[in-house]
Amino acid sequence: MHKLIIAAAALVAGLAMAAPAHAAEAGPQPERQAWSFGGIFGTYDTNQLQRGFQVFREVCSSCHSAHLLAFRNLMEEGGPEFSEAQVRALAAEYEVADPTTESGRRPAVPADRWPSPFASEQEARDANGGALPPDFSVLAKARGVKDPFPTWIFNYFTAYQEGGPDYIHALLNGYHEEVPEDAPHNSDGTPFQLPEGKHYNDYFPGHAIGMAPPLADGSVDYAEAENGAGVPETLEQYSSDVSAYMMWLAEPHLVSRKQTGFVVLIFLVLFAGLMWGTKRKLWAGIEH
């Protein structure tokens, strides 16, 4: 037993020492943002999701697909909550493939999936220098943030699951026009050299990303949106809105899942109380 305790202590110490080194290699830790959907009581901000969809539609969708998104999802409760008329009008602006029609294409309807900007994967690679732009459907859940030991332990109590949006927000704000002077050196000690056609980003693994900075101040006109009056048209605001939208896209039933969790916890507490009372009743007259 004594040897097991020593081994466990050595393992914990090793993790504590190794985690910061790993974080340093991966770049700076993305700063945690104050998301409306964060924590056990968080919910999506409908206005923010609508703005995030506008950023996605006007900027991101020219390269990135969202294969799991149907137009009708945009009017579901807990999401952007566009009206049915708005969704029908939006869908009609796009065409989808339909072999049953004479031309092979038709205007989209709310039941259709969001159309891909490219006809095939090869076409997407050809248009992006050989790189395949990732699908947005679950990207916010696929990306994450690794907390060093022991801070990740507190995530179990705070219900932290916003690592994906935090990373996306940091990535969109982490571009540099030139390689900074304090850029990390290569593993062999030589200065960092940015490959041709790449862009330097603080938070992208390896710091060389093929995607050019997609957003800048004034990129999207929020004044045209119903909820855009007075909202800053800045990179910071755009990146926050589209990151929140991508989180909803990846987990549209986040709020209902939290509500179900509360119901389950209440049931378990009541069930434990009933079992305790039953045990007291059955064993009340028995010496033990």
Order of alpha helices (4+ residues) and beta strands (2+ residues): alpha-alpha-alpha-beta-beta-alpha-alpha-alpha-alpha-beta-beta-beta-alpha-alpha
